[in-house]
Amino acid sequence: FYDLMDMIKLFFWVVGICTIIAGVVGVSNIMLIIVKERTREIGIRKAIGAQPWSIIWMILHESIFITAFAGFLGLIVSMGLLEIIGPNIEIDYIVNPSVNFNIALATVFVLIAAGTLAGFFPAWRAARIKPIEALREE
């Protein structure tokens, strides 16, 4: 029985890691699209003297905001659903399902860190945009 439980725990870890990787790819794609749409704005900012770190910080702020908002919204919705549905689950081997709030909160912070990492590459690309090329682009 314990081997089965260990395998189930391992399976959930693998699913969790794959989910975080999928989230990183998703956030990175969103940020690349945002940078592409705002190329002209970034070019203007660079033309009037914006430093590369300010462009990087601007994009990272957006990445962190998107990830934090989605993470905390997911935490609230999932904890609410668990409170509503949890007591009604009537399966012999699942008794009173619960999630440790501290672990859930730590997971959200790991998600935010992953989102920050996901936003770094698009931010770095945005900082390397040459003002002349950005202003030409439509």
Backbone as a printed PyTorch tensor [residue, N CA C, xyz], in Angstrom:
tensor([[[  0.8280,  -1.2060,   0.0000],
         [  0.0000,   0.0000,   0.0000],
         [  0.8630,   1.2560,   0.0000]],

        [[  1.9720,   1.2320,   0.7730],
         [  2.8380,   2.4150,   0.8360],
         [  3.5420,   2.6760,  -0.4920]],

        [[  3.8810,   1.6060,  -1.2190],
         [  4.4970,   1.7920,  -2.5340],
         [  3.5350,   2.4950,  -3.4850]],

        [[  2.2670,   2.1330,  -3.4090],
         [  1.2580,   2.7780,  -4.2440],
         [  1.1490,   4.2600,  -3.8980]],

        [[  1.1380,   4.5740,  -2.6210],
         [  1.0510,   5.9790,  -2.1970],
         [  2.2890,   6.7580,  -2.6320]],

        [[  3.4660,   6.1360,  -2.5480],
         [  4.6960,   6.7950,  -3.0020],
         [  4.6470,   7.0640,  -4.5010]],

        [[  4.1230,   6.1250,  -5.2570],
         [  4.0010,   6.3090,  -6.7060],
         [  3.0070,   7.4250,  -7.0310]],

        [[  1.9300,   7.4910,  -6.2750],
         [  0.9460,   8.5560,  -6.4920],
         [  1.5670,   9.9150,  -6.1850]],

        [[  2.3280,  10.0010,  -5.0880],
         [  3.0030,  11.2620,  -4.7470],
         [  3.9930,  11.6580,  -5.8350]],

        [[  4.7610,  10.6930,  -6.3280],
         [  5.7150,  10.9670,  -7.4030],
         [  4.9890,  11.4530,  -8.6550]],

        [[  3.8720,  10.8090,  -8.9680],
         [  3.0780,  11.2140, -10.1250],
         [  2.6120,  12.6600,  -9.9850]],

        [[  2.1350,  13.0380,  -8.8070],
         [  1.6830,  14.4170,  -8.5930],
         [  2.8410,  15.4100,  -8.6900]],

        [[  4.0270,  15.0290,  -8.2180],
         [  5.2040,  15.8940,  -8.3610],
         [  5.5280,  16.1120,  -9.8340]],

        [[  5.5110,  15.0260, -10.6140],
         [  5.8170,  15.1320, -12.0440],
         [  4.7790,  16.0040, -12.7430]],

        [[  3.5080,  15.7900, -12.4310],
         [  2.4520,  16.6130, -13.0230],
         [  2.6370,  18.0760, -12.6290]],

        [[  2.9760,  18.3270, -11.3800],
         [  3.1980,  19.6970, -10.9180],
         [  4.3510,  20.3720, -11.6290]],

        [[  5.4530,  19.6590, -11.7890],
         [  6.6170,  20.2240, -12.4780],
         [  6.2880,  20.4900, -13.9450]],

        [[  5.5910,  19.5580, -14.5810],
         [  5.1930,  19.7660, -15.9810],
         [  4.2480,  20.9600, -16.1090]],

        [[  3.3770,  21.1390, -15.1350],
         [  2.4600,  22.2770, -15.1490],
         [  3.2220,  23.5900, -15.0200]],

        [[  4.2140,  23.6250, -14.1480],
         [  5.0190,  24.8450, -13.9970],
         [  5.7890,  25.1290, -15.2830]],

        [[  6.3320,  24.1030, -15.9110],
         [  7.0480,  24.3000, -17.1790],
         [  6.0960,  24.8370, -18.2430]],

        [[  4.8930,  24.2720, -18.3140],
         [  3.9060,  24.7670, -19.2790],
         [  3.5410,  26.2200, -18.9820]],

        [[  3.4360,  26.5590, -17.7050],
         [  3.1500,  27.9410, -17.3260],
         [  4.2640,  28.8850, -17.7140]],

        [[  5.5080,  28.4560, -17.5240],
         [  6.6620,  29.2850, -17.9030],
         [  6.6480,  29.5340, -19.4110]],

        [[  6.3920,  28.4940, -20.1890],
         [  6.3340,  28.6480, -21.6440],
         [  5.1850,  29.5790, -22.0290]],

        [[  4.0360,  29.4230, -21.3890],
         [  2.8870,  30.2830, -21.6800],
         [  3.1500,  31.7390, -21.3600]],

        [[  3.6860,  32.0030, -20.1790],
         [  3.9790,  33.3880, -19.7870],
         [  5.0420,  33.9770, -20.7030]],

        [[  6.0420,  33.1890, -21.0470],
         [  7.0940,  33.6650, -21.9390],
         [  6.5200,  34.0340, -23.3060]],

        [[  5.6140,  33.2150, -23.8280],
         [  4.9740,  33.5260, -25.1080],
         [  4.1310,  34.7890, -25.0210]],

        [[  3.3830,  34.9360, -23.9410],
         [  2.5820,  36.1480, -23.7490],
         [  3.4840,  37.3720, -23.7280]],

        [[  4.5850,  37.2760, -22.9990],
         [  5.4880,  38.4240, -22.8940],
         [  6.1770,  38.7140, -24.2280]],

        [[  6.4960,  37.6950, -25.0080],
         [  7.0730,  37.9240, -26.3360],
         [  6.0850,  38.6550, -27.2370]],

        [[  4.8120,  38.2870, -27.1530],
         [  3.7870,  38.9650, -27.9480],
         [  3.6350,  40.4120, -27.4890]],

        [[  3.6490,  40.6310, -26.1790],
         [  3.5490,  41.9960, -25.6510],
         [  4.7250,  42.8390, -26.1390]],

        [[  5.9240,  42.2790, -26.0980],
         [  7.1060,  43.0130, -26.5710],
         [  6.9680,  43.3120, -28.0630]],

        [[  6.4960,  42.3470, -28.8340],
         [  6.3180,  42.5490, -30.2810],
         [  5.3180,  43.6670, -30.5500]],

        [[  4.2040,  43.6810, -29.8120],
         [  3.1860,  44.7140, -30.0080],
         [  3.6630,  46.0910, -29.5570]],

        [[  4.5710,  46.1290, -28.6040],
         [  5.0280,  47.4050, -28.0480],
         [  6.4170,  47.7960, -28.5360]],

        [[  6.8520,  47.2160, -29.6360],
         [  8.1820,  47.5050, -30.1640],
         [  8.3560,  48.9960, -30.4170]],

        [[  7.3570,  49.6190, -31.0040],
         [  7.4310,  51.0530, -31.3110],
         [  7.5750,  51.8720, -30.0240]],

        [[  6.7610,  51.5580, -29.0280],
         [  6.8350,  52.2670, -27.7420],
         [  8.2130,  52.0930, -27.0990]],

        [[  8.7230,  50.8750, -27.1370],
         [ 10.0430,  50.6110, -26.5600],
         [ 11.1090,  51.3910, -27.3270]],

        [[ 10.9710,  51.4440, -28.6570],
         [ 11.9090,  52.2080, -29.4740],
         [ 11.8960,  53.6830, -29.1290]],

        [[ 10.7180,  54.2410, -28.9150],
         [ 10.6060,  55.6570, -28.5320],
         [ 11.2600,  55.8820, -27.1760]],

        [[ 10.9830,  54.9990, -26.2330],
         [ 11.5990,  55.1390, -24.9030],
         [ 13.1190,  55.0880, -24.9870]],

        [[ 13.6310,  54.1690, -25.8040],
         [ 15.0870,  54.0810, -25.9550],
         [ 15.6380,  55.3100, -26.6680]],

        [[ 14.8890,  55.8390, -27.6540],
         [ 15.3520,  57.0090, -28.4020],
         [ 15.4550,  58.2440, -27.5120]],

        [[ 14.5910,  58.3390, -26.5120],
         [ 14.6600,  59.5090, -25.6190],
         [ 15.5370,  59.2490, -24.3960]],

        [[ 16.2350,  58.1150, -24.4070],
         [ 17.2600,  57.9100, -23.3890],
         [ 16.9940,  56.8720, -22.3210]],

        [[ 15.9950,  56.0200, -22.5070],
         [ 15.7320,  54.9790, -21.4970],
         [ 16.8970,  53.9890, -21.4560]],

        [[ 17.2780,  53.6150, -20.2650],
         [ 18.3570,  52.6470, -20.0740],
         [ 17.8160,  51.2310, -20.3100]],

        [[ 18.6700,  50.3150, -20.7630],
         [ 18.2170,  48.9330, -20.9820],
         [ 17.6050,  48.2980, -19.7320]],

        [[ 18.1650,  48.5810, -18.5430],
         [ 17.6170,  47.9770, -17.3230],
         [ 16.2040,  48.4770, -17.0440]],

        [[ 15.8660,  49.7170, -17.4660],
         [ 14.5000,  50.2090, -17.2330],
         [ 13.5050,  49.4910, -18.1430]],

        [[ 13.9350,  49.1530, -19.3530],
         [ 13.0820,  48.3790, -20.2650],
         [ 12.9000,  46.9670, -19.7020]],

        [[ 14.0020,  46.3690, -19.2530],
         [ 13.9260,  45.0220, -18.6640],
         [ 12.9960,  45.0300, -17.4580]],

        [[ 13.1430,  46.0230, -16.5890],
         [ 12.3300,  46.0980, -15.3780],
         [ 10.8590,  46.2880, -15.7220]],

        [[ 10.5470,  47.0860, -16.7660],
         [  9.1620,  47.3070, -17.1890],
         [  8.5140,  45.9840, -17.6180]],

        [[  9.2190,  45.2160, -18.4380],
         [  8.6760,  43.9410, -18.9170],
         [  8.5760,  42.9360, -17.7700]],

        [[  9.5900,  42.9100, -16.8960],
         [  9.5390,  41.9920, -15.7540],
         [  8.3870,  42.3340, -14.8170]],

        [[  8.1040,  43.6240, -14.6240],
         [  6.9560,  44.0180, -13.7970],
         [  5.6680,  43.4120, -14.3430]],

        [[  5.4870,  43.5140, -15.6480],
         [  4.2760,  42.9620, -16.2600],
         [  4.2210,  41.4470, -16.1020]],

        [[  5.3450,  40.7920, -16.2970],
         [  5.4020,  39.3420, -16.1510],
         [  5.0700,  38.9170, -14.7230]],

        [[  5.6430,  39.6200, -13.7610],
         [  5.3800,  39.3120, -12.3490],
         [  3.9180,  39.5640, -12.0150]],

        [[  3.3550,  40.6650, -12.5240],
         [  1.9510,  40.9820, -12.2440],
         [  1.0290,  39.9060, -12.8030]],

        [[  1.2480,  39.5250, -14.0640],
         [  0.3980,  38.5040, -14.6870],
         [  0.4700,  37.1960, -13.9020]],

        [[  1.6720,  36.7790, -13.5570],
         [  1.8550,  35.5160, -12.8450],
         [  1.2790,  35.5720, -11.4370]],

        [[  1.5270,  36.6720, -10.7250],
         [  1.0220,  36.7960,  -9.3510],
         [ -0.5010,  36.8380,  -9.3390]],

        [[ -1.0880,  37.6080, -10.2520],
         [ -2.5460,  37.7020, -10.3110],
         [ -3.1620,  36.3330, -10.5850]],

        [[ -2.6440,  35.6430, -11.5960],
         [ -3.1730,  34.3190, -11.9330],
         [ -2.9390,  33.3200, -10.7990]],

        [[ -1.7750,  33.3870, -10.1630],
         [ -1.4590,  32.4630,  -9.0720],
         [ -2.3660,  32.6440,  -7.8710]],

        [[ -2.5500,  33.8960,  -7.4510],
         [ -3.4030,  34.1390,  -6.2850],
         [ -4.8740,  33.8790,  -6.6020]],

        [[ -5.3030,  34.1980,  -7.8280],
         [ -6.6750,  33.8900,  -8.2210],
         [ -6.8960,  32.3760,  -8.2160]],

        [[ -5.9420,  31.6290,  -8.7610],
         [ -6.0370,  30.1680,  -8.7480],
         [ -6.0500,  29.6010,  -7.3390]],

        [[ -5.2400,  30.1940,  -6.4540],
         [ -5.2010,  29.7450,  -5.0550],
         [ -6.5530,  29.9620,  -4.3840]],

        [[ -7.1240,  31.1310,  -4.5680],
         [ -8.4100,  31.4490,  -3.9400],
         [ -9.5150,  30.5460,  -4.4790]],

        [[ -9.5750,  30.3900,  -5.8010],
         [-10.6250,  29.5580,  -6.4050],
         [-10.4680,  28.0970,  -5.9840]],

        [[ -9.2400,  27.5800,  -6.0210],
         [ -9.0490,  26.1670,  -5.6760],
         [ -9.3270,  25.8960,  -4.2040]],

        [[ -8.9100,  26.8090,  -3.3180],
         [ -9.1960,  26.6100,  -1.8890],
         [-10.7060,  26.6960,  -1.6350]],

        [[-11.3800,  27.5990,  -2.3400],
         [-12.8330,  27.7050,  -2.2030],
         [-13.5330,  26.4430,  -2.6790]],

        [[-13.1100,  25.9330,  -3.8290],
         [-13.7030,  24.6940,  -4.3440],
         [-13.4410,  23.5200,  -3.4110]],

        [[-12.2530,  23.4640,  -2.8560],
         [-11.9260,  22.3830,  -1.9240],
         [-12.8050,  22.4540,  -0.6810]],

        [[-13.0690,  23.6590,  -0.1960],
         [-13.9380,  23.8190,   0.9780],
         [-15.3780,  23.4160,   0.6690]],

        [[-15.8320,  23.7120,  -0.5510],
         [-17.2180,  23.4070,  -0.9250],
         [-17.3850,  21.9310,  -1.2780]],

        [[-16.4910,  21.4160,  -2.1170],
         [-16.6410,  20.0590,  -2.6440],
         [-16.0110,  19.0070,  -1.7340]],

        [[-14.9310,  19.3570,  -1.0340],
         [-14.1890,  18.3990,  -0.2110],
         [-15.0280,  17.5630,   0.7370]],

        [[-15.8830,  18.1840,   1.5550],
         [-16.6750,  17.3860,   2.5010],
         [-17.6860,  16.4510,   1.8320]],

        [[-18.0180,  16.7120,   0.5740],
         [-19.0160,  15.8960,  -0.1210],
         [-18.4180,  14.7070,  -0.8670]],

        [[-17.1010,  14.5920,  -0.8730],
         [-16.4630,  13.4600,  -1.5520],
         [-16.6250,  12.2260,  -0.6690]],

        [[-17.2020,  11.1750,  -1.2560],
         [-17.4670,   9.9600,  -0.4840],
         [-16.7410,   8.7730,  -1.1060]],

        [[-15.4220,   8.7710,  -0.9710],
         [-14.6020,   7.6630,  -1.4510],
         [-13.8320,   7.1430,  -0.2470]],

        [[-13.7440,   5.8190,  -0.1210],
         [-13.1430,   5.2090,   1.0620],
         [-11.7170,   5.6690,   1.3280]],

        [[-10.9030,   5.8040,   0.2910],
         [ -9.4930,   6.1150,   0.5110],
         [ -9.1920,   7.6160,   0.4980]],

        [[-10.1960,   8.4540,   0.2570],
         [-10.0130,   9.9060,   0.3730],
         [-10.9230,  10.3830,   1.4940]],

        [[-10.3110,  10.7110,   2.6130],
         [-11.0730,  11.1580,   3.7680],
         [-10.7090,  12.6140,   4.0440]],

        [[-11.6920,  13.4810,   3.9550],
         [-11.5090,  14.9060,   4.2330],
         [-10.2840,  15.4850,   3.5080]],

        [[-10.3590,  15.6160,   2.1790],
         [ -9.2130,  16.1540,   1.4390],
         [ -8.9110,  17.5900,   1.8600]],

        [[ -7.6390,  17.8860,   1.9990],
         [ -7.2510,  19.2380,   2.4100],
         [ -5.8790,  19.5610,   1.8390]],

        [[ -5.5670,  20.8500,   1.8500],
         [ -4.2670,  21.3290,   1.3930],
         [ -3.7230,  22.2400,   2.4750]],

        [[ -2.4690,  22.0370,   2.8290],
         [ -1.8200,  22.9080,   3.7950],
         [ -1.6730,  24.2870,   3.1540]],

        [[ -2.2250,  25.3180,   3.7910],
         [ -2.2210,  26.6610,   3.2140],
         [ -0.8060,  27.1910,   3.0260]],

        [[  0.0940,  26.8810,   3.9530],
         [  1.4810,  27.3470,   3.8190],
         [  2.1590,  26.7410,   2.5910]],

        [[  1.8790,  25.4790,   2.3220],
         [  2.4450,  24.8330,   1.1320],
         [  1.8380,  25.4400,  -0.1290]],

        [[  0.5310,  25.6840,  -0.1060],
         [ -0.1250,  26.2960,  -1.2650],
         [  0.4310,  27.6910,  -1.5270]],

        [[  0.6500,  28.4600,  -0.4740],
         [  1.2060,  29.8060,  -0.6170],
         [  2.6440,  29.7430,  -1.1320]],

        [[  3.4200,  28.8030,  -0.6270],
         [  4.7960,  28.6320,  -1.1150],
         [  4.7990,  28.2610,  -2.5950]],

        [[  3.8290,  27.4600,  -3.0020],
         [  3.7120,  27.0800,  -4.4060],
         [  3.4270,  28.2950,  -5.2790]],

        [[  2.5830,  29.1960,  -4.7890],
         [  2.2950,  30.4190,  -5.5430],
         [  3.5670,  31.2540,  -5.6920]],

        [[  4.3790,  31.3230,  -4.6440],
         [  5.6230,  32.0850,  -4.7430],
         [  6.6220,  31.4250,  -5.6970]],

        [[  6.6310,  30.0940,  -5.7410],
         [  7.4590,  29.3970,  -6.7330],
         [  6.9500,  29.7320,  -8.1350]],

        [[  5.6360,  29.7780,  -8.2890],
         [  5.0320,  30.1420,  -9.5670],
         [  5.4290,  31.5580,  -9.9770]],

        [[  5.4160,  32.4910,  -9.0320],
         [  5.8070,  33.8730,  -9.3270],
         [  7.2800,  33.9330,  -9.7280]],

        [[  8.1210,  33.1730,  -9.0450],
         [  9.5440,  33.1240,  -9.4130],
         [  9.7100,  32.5520, -10.8220]],

        [[  8.9440,  31.5250, -11.1440],
         [  9.0030,  30.9410, -12.4880],
         [  8.5070,  31.9410, -13.5260]],

        [[  7.4770,  32.7060, -13.1890],
         [  6.9760,  33.7380, -14.0990],
         [  7.9880,  34.8400, -14.3270]],

        [[  8.7240,  35.1760, -13.2770],
         [  9.7900,  36.1780, -13.4100],
         [ 10.8670,  35.6580, -14.3490]],

        [[ 11.2390,  34.4080, -14.1650],
         [ 12.2190,  33.7820, -15.0460],
         [ 11.7020,  33.7440, -16.4880]],

        [[ 10.4170,  33.4450, -16.6510],
         [  9.8220,  33.3840, -17.9850],
         [  9.8100,  34.7510, -18.6580]],

        [[  9.6960,  35.8020, -17.8850],
         [  9.6670,  37.1430, -18.4560],
         [ 11.0350,  37.7040, -18.7580]],

        [[ 12.0850,  37.0480, -18.2710],
         [ 13.4190,  37.6170, -18.4550],
         [ 13.8680,  37.6100, -19.9170]],

        [[ 13.6610,  36.5080, -20.6350],
         [ 14.1020,  36.4540, -22.0340],
         [ 13.3980,  37.5010, -22.8940]],

        [[ 12.0650,  37.6190, -22.8290],
         [ 11.4220,  38.6950, -23.5990],
         [ 11.8940,  40.0860, -23.1710]],

        [[ 12.1440,  40.2750, -21.8800],
         [ 12.6270,  41.5760, -21.3980],
         [ 14.0180,  41.8640, -21.9460]],

        [[ 14.8490,  40.8540, -21.9690],
         [ 16.1990,  41.0110, -22.5050],
         [ 16.1500,  41.3500, -23.9950]],

        [[ 15.2480,  40.6740, -24.7290],
         [ 15.0770,  40.9880, -26.1560],
         [ 14.5840,  42.4090, -26.3470]],

        [[ 13.6610,  42.8380, -25.4990],
         [ 13.1320,  44.2010, -25.6110],
         [ 14.2290,  45.2260, -25.3650]],

        [[ 15.1100,  44.9450, -24.4250],
         [ 16.1870,  45.8830, -24.1020],
         [ 17.2100,  45.9820, -25.2290]],

        [[ 17.2920,  44.9690, -26.0660],
         [ 18.2630,  44.9620, -27.1660],
         [ 17.7150,  45.5670, -28.4510]],

        [[ 16.4280,  45.9580, -28.4530],
         [ 15.8350,  46.5570, -29.6510],
         [ 16.5450,  47.8730, -29.9520]],

        [[ 16.9050,  48.0550, -31.2150],
         [ 17.5270,  49.3110, -31.6340],
         [ 16.4190,  50.3140, -31.9540]],

        [[ 16.5140,  51.5470, -31.4370],
         [ 15.4430,  52.5350, -31.6320],
         [ 15.0760,  52.7570, -33.0940]],

        [[ 16.0500,  52.8240, -33.9700],
         [ 15.7780,  53.0770, -35.3950],
         [ 14.9360,  51.9590, -35.9910]],

        [[ 15.3030,  50.7060, -35.7030],
         [ 14.5570,  49.5620, -36.2350],
         [ 13.1570,  49.5000, -35.6360]],

        [[ 13.0380,  49.8480, -34.3670],
         [ 11.7340,  49.8050, -33.6990],
         [ 10.7950,  50.8510, -34.2750]],

        [[ 11.3080,  52.0250, -34.5840],
         [ 10.4640,  53.0880, -35.1250],
         [ 10.0720,  52.8150, -36.5700]],

        [[ 10.8750,  52.0720, -37.3030],
         [ 10.5420,  51.6990, -38.6790],
         [  9.4470,  50.6390, -38.7290]],

        [[  9.4260,  49.7880, -37.7320],
         [  8.5070,  48.6480, -37.7220],
         [  7.0650,  49.0990, -37.5230]],

        [[  6.1510,  48.3940, -38.2070],
         [  4.7330,  48.7150, -38.0370],
         [  3.9550,  47.5040, -37.6580]]])
